[in-house]
Amino acid sequence: MTAAAVVFSILVLAFVAVARALGRMYVTAPIAFVAAGAVLSIVVPVAVEGTAAVEVRAVAEVTLALILFHDAAQVRPRQIEGDRGLVVRLLLVGLPLTVVMGFMGAQLVFPAMPVMVALLLAAALAPTDAGLGAATVLNPVVPVRVRRVLNVESGLNDGLITPVVLFAIAAIAGEEGLRTGSSVLQAVVDLGVGAVLGAGVGAAGGLLLGWSRSRNLSTSGTRSLGVLVLPILAYCLVALVGGNGFVACFIAGTAFTASASWVDDEESALDGTEGLSELLGFAVWLVFGLAALPLLWGHVGWREMLFAALSLTVFRIVPVAVCLIGTGMRVRSVAFIGWFGPRGLASVVFALLAVEDLDLDDSLRTAISVIALTVLLSVILHGSTADILARRYGGWIRRTSPPTETAPATEPRTRRSLVPWHHRQA
């Protein structure tokens, strides 16, 4: 573990030292760390199993918990008032339709795959990751309204899909008889407990820190630390009493932002969760690169390639097109939003959870391989095309000025870590 920490620290230092130069070549952080992991897997083959697997899962779980809280906390209802309809369409129509299409596609492409494994595969690949399309989310040539919709969607869809993934894992575990506690009924109870405790922690934390701020009893720096503690508190509290920690963190972030209006004037409040989740995200991408090649080698055929291609295109673009009917969005805008649905950290963590909780039979191994392949392709394709396609789309917007896309909107609040390194101010 110590040696791994040394290697990781060196890689982080190397990356941040040349991040701007890499950004000019469209090499994002996920691309860089996945590539580093892939090289390490060839030079020094390492099996992620036993104690190492437990440690990797712990890092992945903490990363997902922080991301779920942070992304939910940064969505300001008042700032998306005018686009609430678009966001609701993408989350409540587009997201379920993506899962349905993925599930049906899995049943067709992999006829022998059990129903619940197909659901796990479809749900794990449904959420999007704004980090892989950072040049799109924050590129000023793209209309603010389009960028904000993409940002809010990616910030909330991983939290909304988490219960479905956990439900599928619990159902598969119940069928395998791995442990009596992993029943569907128990999973539902866990979700409820997590939601209730998460709401309490998030709301109480927002009110307490707001009270402290109004009476000048704290500083912006200490409040940032306080916010960082909230997802940790929610996750660990739920672990003590029994419940789902991921749902608790997502609901805690939502409740926090609802009770902490003061955060609108203090953007540094989320600095702690942002910085730690970014660093841990680097670690998850490195491990993914380390494990992806051995996992894919010998386990990827034409069926896996076909499903990955469908997941990144048809299963994303068609639901987006359906849910945006009647909004006035032009075809090019619909295609742009549809394409920039990259699969990222959430999908990787869901796969790690499945590997840890379930026996790896042939069908589950196929599902995990497909998830890994889809994310790997997404890292490369979305990371390398985001800036180029954003500029082309922005040029079309300037020439045509479509009214729906260019309607006045508030600049999206997003993680500063998503800003393309070559676009940041020196």
C-alpha angles and dihedrals in degrees: 000000000000092000090049090052090051092051092046093049091050091050092050091050091048092049098048090046092061101022095118093050091048090049091058087059091048092249106147126196093259091051092048096049095041088052091048090050091049091052091048091051089057098041098040110016109213126184113220097216142109113014091356091056091052091051092047091051091050091054091046093050094049090047093052092045092053093045093049091051096042097046092048092046094052094057107097112199092205092054095053096044094116093047099041090110093056093047093048091050092052095045103037099032108019097043097050090044090053090053092048093049091046091049093049091044091052091052091051099042094040105033094175094052113114117245097248093047088052089051090050091051093048095046095044090056096044103082120081130221118219090197092074091053097040093136087059099045094052105023106119093213088070112079113263091235093057093045092049094050091051092047096049092044093053091044094057109027095073090055093047094049096045094085090053092052092047091046090054092048091049092048092050091047090050091051090050092047091227094148135351094230092063096078125134091244091052090049091054091049090049091052091052094048091048092051094050096046093042091053091050095049094045096046094043092048093050093049094045095050091044091052090049091050095049090055094043092240095134142032130238088252095054091044089055088055089048091054090049090056094054099075090042091051093046093048096046095041091054090047089056097050097031123260144105113303097193093056088045091056094047093048090043090057091049093047091046094055090047093054100036108066087157090075088075087071096038112052091169089073090088096044094102097053090042096052096044094045090050093052093046089046089060088055093050092050090049092052090046091055090046093053102031100076096048090045095049096041107102094356101078121084135153093289093056091046091049094051093047090051092048092048093055094045124016098026090053106032098046095053090047091050092049096048093046094054109125096018095103093242113149121240092252091053092049090051091048093051090043095052095048096068097111120182115229147136098354092055091048092051092047089054091050091051091051092049092051097045102039141054110255104237122164096273095048091045088054091050093049091047091052092049091050092047093048093049091046092052090045093052090054101037101040095037093052098041102041098088096038096049092041090057093048092047090047090053090053090049091053092050098045105024096204107206099224096051095042097047113132113275140164118258109260120253107231141156111285086219087071093063108110105253093231091054096055122104115257 
